[in-house]
Amino acid sequence: MSEEGKATVNTGYAPEVRARLERDAKEIIGRYPKTRSALLPLLHLVQSEDGYVSDAGHEFCAEMLGLSKAEVVGVSTFYTMYKRRPMGRYHVGVCINTLCAVMGGDQIWDELSEYVGVGHDEVTPDGEISLERLECNAACDFAPVVMVNWEFFDDQTPESAKRLVDDLRRGEEVTPTRGPNRLCTFKEASRVLAGLYDGQAGEGPPAAGASLEGLKVAKANGWKAPEQ
C-alpha cells in the first residue's frame, strides 16, 4: 500500500504535526468573524492530514473552535465530502444523477466498480483508488462525467474510465479535462478545499464547449444583463 493510501489510526497528533495544523487552522479561523464558521474548512484541513476525518481530527477541530466533539461529529457526518475512513490516493467519483445516468453514467459505475473490485466509498487493497457514486457534478453538458479528487474528466465511457484508473495506478501523468495542469492527490485536494492556496487556481480552461454557447449567442446579439 502506498504512503498516501495507508490508514492512519490516531489517538492524537505528533507534536510537529499538531504545530503545523495549528498554524494553518489559525490562518483559516482568522478569516471568519465567528470562529465556529471555520468548522467546514477545518474539517477539510484535518482530512488533508489523515485522508479522512479521524477521531483526532474531530478533537482538534473541537479544541480549536471551542466546540464540543459531538457538535463537530454532527457536522462531519452530515456532509458526504468528509470521509469516515481513509480514502484512496485518487478518489474517483462517477456521476449517476439523471442526465449522466441516461448518457451512460450508470454503466460506467457498474463496469468500473467491477473492474477495480470495490464499491461506494471503498478503497482498493493497494490504497491507490477509492470509488464514490456522486450526485450531480454540475457539468451536465459534458455528461457522463467522472471526477478524480474533484477535478473534471468529461464525456467519459466505461473504457475511458478504466484507462483513467489504470493510468492513475501506474503513476502516469493524468491531466483533467478542465482546470489545473496536474492532478493532485486526495489529501492535497482536501487542503485546497480548506482554503489553502496551491497556486493552480488559474490554470487550464474553467469552461468550454456547450457551457459557452449561451455566452456566444448573447455577445453576437449584443445582449446584456439587466441593470440592477
C-alpha positions as CSV (number, residue, x, y, z in Angstrom):
1,M,0.0,0.0,0.0
2,S,1.3,3.4,-0.9
3,E,2.1,6.0,1.8
4,E,-0.9,8.1,0.7
5,G,-3.3,5.2,1.0
6,K,-2.3,3.9,4.4
7,A,-4.8,4.0,7.1
8,T,-3.9,6.3,10.0
9,V,-5.2,5.4,13.4
10,N,-4.9,8.5,15.6
11,T,-5.1,8.9,19.3
12,G,-3.7,12.4,18.8
13,Y,-1.2,14.2,16.5
14,A,2.5,14.1,16.9
15,P,3.9,17.4,18.2
16,E,5.3,18.5,14.8
17,V,2.1,17.7,13.0
18,R,0.0,19.4,15.7
19,A,2.1,22.6,15.4
20,R,1.7,22.6,11.6
21,L,-2.1,22.1,11.8
22,E,-2.4,24.8,14.4
23,R,-0.6,27.3,12.2
24,D,-2.9,26.5,9.3
25,A,-6.0,26.4,11.4
26,K,-5.3,29.8,12.9
27,E,-4.9,31.3,9.5
28,I,-8.2,29.8,8.4
29,I,-10.1,30.8,11.6
30,G,-8.8,34.4,11.2
31,R,-10.9,34.8,8.0
32,Y,-14.2,34.5,9.8
33,P,-16.0,36.9,12.2
34,K,-17.2,34.0,14.3
35,T,-14.8,31.2,15.0
36,R,-17.3,28.3,14.6
37,S,-17.9,29.4,11.0
38,A,-14.4,27.9,10.2
39,L,-15.6,24.4,11.1
40,L,-16.1,23.2,7.5
41,P,-12.7,24.3,6.2
42,L,-11.1,22.9,9.4
43,L,-12.6,19.5,8.7
44,H,-11.1,19.6,5.2
45,L,-7.8,20.5,6.9
46,V,-7.7,17.5,9.1
47,Q,-8.8,15.3,6.2
48,S,-5.8,16.6,4.3
49,E,-3.6,15.1,7.1
50,D,-5.3,11.7,7.6
51,G,-7.1,11.1,4.3
52,Y,-10.4,11.1,6.3
53,V,-11.8,12.9,9.3
54,S,-10.2,10.8,12.1
55,D,-11.1,10.9,15.8
56,A,-8.0,13.0,16.4
57,G,-9.3,15.4,13.7
58,H,-12.6,15.7,15.4
59,E,-10.9,16.5,18.7
60,F,-8.6,19.0,17.0
61,C,-11.4,20.9,15.4
62,A,-13.4,21.0,18.6
63,E,-10.5,22.3,20.6
64,M,-9.5,25.0,18.0
65,L,-13.1,26.3,17.8
66,G,-14.3,25.9,21.4
67,L,-16.9,23.4,20.4
68,S,-17.9,20.0,21.8
69,K,-16.7,16.9,20.0
70,A,-20.4,16.0,19.5
71,E,-21.0,19.2,17.6
72,V,-18.1,18.6,15.3
73,V,-19.0,14.9,14.7
74,G,-22.6,16.0,13.9
75,V,-21.4,18.2,11.1
76,S,-18.7,15.9,9.7
77,T,-21.1,13.0,9.4
78,F,-23.8,15.1,7.7
79,Y,-21.7,16.0,4.6
80,T,-20.6,13.3,2.2
81,M,-17.3,15.0,1.3
82,Y,-16.0,14.3,4.8
83,K,-15.0,10.7,4.9
84,R,-15.3,8.3,7.9
85,R,-12.4,6.1,6.8
86,P,-9.3,6.6,4.7
87,M,-9.9,7.1,1.0
88,G,-7.5,6.3,-1.8
89,R,-4.7,8.4,-3.1
90,Y,-7.1,9.1,-6.0
91,H,-10.8,9.3,-5.2
92,V,-12.8,8.6,-8.3
93,G,-16.4,9.8,-8.4
94,V,-18.9,8.7,-11.0
95,C,-21.9,10.9,-11.5
96,I,-25.1,8.8,-11.5
97,N,-27.6,11.6,-11.4
98,T,-30.3,11.8,-14.1
99,L,-28.5,13.2,-17.2
100,C,-25.2,11.5,-16.6
101,A,-27.1,8.2,-15.8
102,V,-29.1,8.2,-19.1
103,M,-25.9,9.2,-21.0
104,G,-24.0,6.2,-19.6
105,G,-23.1,7.1,-16.1
106,D,-24.8,4.0,-14.6
107,Q,-23.0,1.7,-17.0
108,I,-19.7,3.5,-16.2
109,W,-20.3,2.9,-12.5
110,D,-21.2,-0.7,-12.8
111,E,-18.3,-1.6,-15.1
112,L,-15.7,0.5,-13.2
113,S,-16.8,-0.9,-9.8
114,E,-16.5,-4.4,-11.1
115,Y,-13.2,-3.6,-12.8
116,V,-11.4,-2.3,-9.7
117,G,-13.2,-4.6,-7.3
118,V,-14.6,-2.0,-4.8
119,G,-17.9,-0.3,-4.3
120,H,-19.1,3.1,-3.0
121,D,-16.6,4.7,-0.6
122,E,-14.4,1.6,-0.7
123,V,-10.7,1.5,-1.4
124,T,-8.6,-0.9,-3.5
125,P,-6.1,-3.0,-1.5
126,D,-3.1,-1.0,-2.7
127,G,-4.7,2.2,-1.3
128,E,-4.5,3.9,-4.7
129,I,-8.1,4.1,-5.8
130,S,-11.4,4.7,-4.0
131,L,-14.8,5.0,-5.7
132,E,-17.9,7.1,-5.0
133,R,-21.3,7.3,-6.6
134,L,-21.8,11.0,-7.0
135,E,-25.0,13.1,-7.2
136,C,-24.6,15.8,-9.9
137,N,-21.3,17.3,-10.6
138,A,-22.9,20.4,-12.1
139,A,-21.4,19.6,-15.5
140,C,-24.4,18.2,-17.4
141,D,-23.3,19.5,-20.7
142,F,-20.3,17.2,-20.5
143,A,-22.2,14.1,-19.4
144,P,-21.3,11.5,-18.5
145,V,-18.7,13.0,-16.1
146,V,-16.2,11.4,-13.8
147,M,-14.2,13.3,-11.2
148,V,-10.9,12.5,-9.6
149,N,-10.1,14.3,-6.4
150,W,-12.9,16.7,-7.5
151,E,-11.3,17.5,-10.9
152,F,-13.4,17.0,-14.1
153,F,-12.9,14.2,-16.6
154,D,-15.7,14.9,-19.2
155,D,-17.5,12.8,-21.8
156,Q,-16.5,9.5,-20.3
157,T,-17.2,5.9,-21.4
158,P,-16.7,2.7,-19.5
159,E,-13.5,2.1,-21.5
160,S,-12.0,5.6,-20.9
161,A,-12.8,5.4,-17.2
162,K,-11.0,2.1,-16.9
163,R,-8.0,3.5,-18.8
164,L,-8.0,6.5,-16.4
165,V,-7.9,4.3,-13.4
166,D,-5.2,2.2,-14.9
167,D,-3.1,5.3,-15.6
168,L,-3.5,6.6,-12.1
169,R,-2.4,3.2,-10.6
170,R,0.6,3.1,-12.8
171,G,1.6,6.6,-11.7
172,E,1.3,8.1,-15.2
173,E,0.7,11.8,-15.6
174,V,-3.0,12.5,-15.9
175,T,-4.5,15.9,-16.7
176,P,-8.1,16.9,-16.0
177,T,-10.3,17.9,-19.0
178,R,-10.8,21.3,-17.4
179,G,-8.9,23.1,-14.6
180,P,-5.3,22.7,-13.3
181,N,-2.5,21.3,-15.4
182,R,-1.8,18.5,-12.9
183,L,-3.9,16.2,-10.8
184,C,-3.4,16.5,-7.1
185,T,-3.9,13.7,-4.5
186,F,-7.0,13.4,-2.4
187,K,-5.1,14.8,0.6
188,E,-3.8,17.7,-1.4
189,A,-7.4,18.4,-2.7
190,S,-8.6,18.4,0.8
191,R,-6.1,21.1,1.7
192,V,-7.2,23.2,-1.2
193,L,-10.8,22.8,0.0
194,A,-9.7,24.0,3.4
195,G,-8.9,27.3,1.7
196,L,-5.1,26.9,1.5
197,Y,-3.9,28.1,-2.0
198,D,-1.9,25.6,-4.1
199,G,-1.1,28.0,-7.0
200,Q,-3.2,26.2,-9.6
201,A,-6.5,28.1,-9.4
202,G,-5.8,30.0,-12.7
203,E,-4.6,27.0,-14.7
204,G,-6.5,25.4,-17.6
205,P,-9.9,26.3,-19.1
206,P,-12.6,26.7,-16.5
207,A,-15.3,26.3,-19.1
208,A,-15.6,25.0,-22.6
209,G,-17.9,23.6,-25.3
210,A,-21.6,23.8,-24.7
211,S,-21.1,25.8,-21.4
212,L,-20.1,28.8,-23.5
213,E,-22.8,28.6,-26.3
214,G,-25.2,30.9,-24.5
215,L,-22.5,33.5,-23.9
216,K,-21.6,33.4,-27.6
217,V,-25.2,34.0,-28.6
218,A,-25.5,36.8,-26.2
219,K,-22.4,38.5,-27.5
220,A,-23.4,38.0,-31.1
221,N,-26.7,39.7,-30.4
222,G,-25.4,42.4,-28.1
223,W,-27.5,41.1,-25.1
224,K,-26.5,42.3,-21.7
225,A,-27.8,41.5,-18.2
226,P,-30.5,43.9,-16.9
227,E,-29.2,46.9,-14.9
228,Q,-29.7,46.5,-11.1
